[in-house]
Amino acid sequence: MKKTIIQTNQAPQAIGTYSQAVRVNNTVYLSGQIPLHPETMEVVEGDMAVHIRRVFDNLKAVANAAGGDFSNIVKLNVFLTDLSHFPLVNEIMGEYFEQPYPARAAVGVAALPKGVDVEMDAVMEVDEEYPA
């Protein structure tokens, strides 16, 4: 098993005892991203749409650092403190993903880190060649 830790300054640094992503062979496990600005590590200002876009942008940065992009994502998990935002997630997800879409789960949760309303994590498959 080849295990590689993925780290980029283009996404928020880990705020706990975890890595931004871990690659094992050709599978990359992307840790949950919340709407933090990578430079300030503060929750971005704005409405739910702004927060969802920031989460997708953070995931994209980690995916890129791991040698992939959103076309490589095979599973996306969405965590929402209010499931009434699910249609908005679908709408904005269409701006970032093309068909065929990844498998996905949307889960309603009581709370998320830093009091945010949305968090997403993902699993992606990448090519064998990887600039480690």
HUFEN-V778903 format. One record per residue. N is the residue number from 1. SS is DSSP state (H for helix, E for strand, - for the rest). Layout:
N;SS  N;SS
This chain:
1;-  2;-  3;E  4;E  5;E  6;E  7;-  8;-  9;-  10;-  11;-  12;-  13;-  14;-  15;-  16;-  17;-  18;-  19;-  20;-  21;E  22;E  23;E  24;E  25;-  26;-  27;E  28;E  29;E  30;E  31;E  32;E  33;E  34;E  35;-  36;E  37;-  38;-  39;-  40;-  41;-  42;-  43;E  44;-  45;-  46;-  47;-  48;H  49;H  50;H  51;H  52;H  53;H  54;H  55;H  56;H  57;H  58;H  59;H  60;H  61;H  62;H  63;H  64;H  65;H  66;-  67;-  68;-  69;-  70;H  71;H  72;H  73;E  74;E  75;E  76;E  77;E  78;E  79;E  80;E  81;-  82;-  83;H  84;H  85;H  86;H  87;H  88;H  89;H  90;H  91;H  92;H  93;H  94;H  95;H  96;H  97;-  98;-  99;-  100;-  101;-  102;-  103;E  104;E  105;E  106;E  107;E  108;E  109;-  110;-  111;-  112;-  113;H  114;H  115;H  116;-  117;-  118;E  119;E  120;E  121;E  122;E  123;E  124;E  125;E  126;-  127;-  128;-  129;-  130;-  131;-  132;-
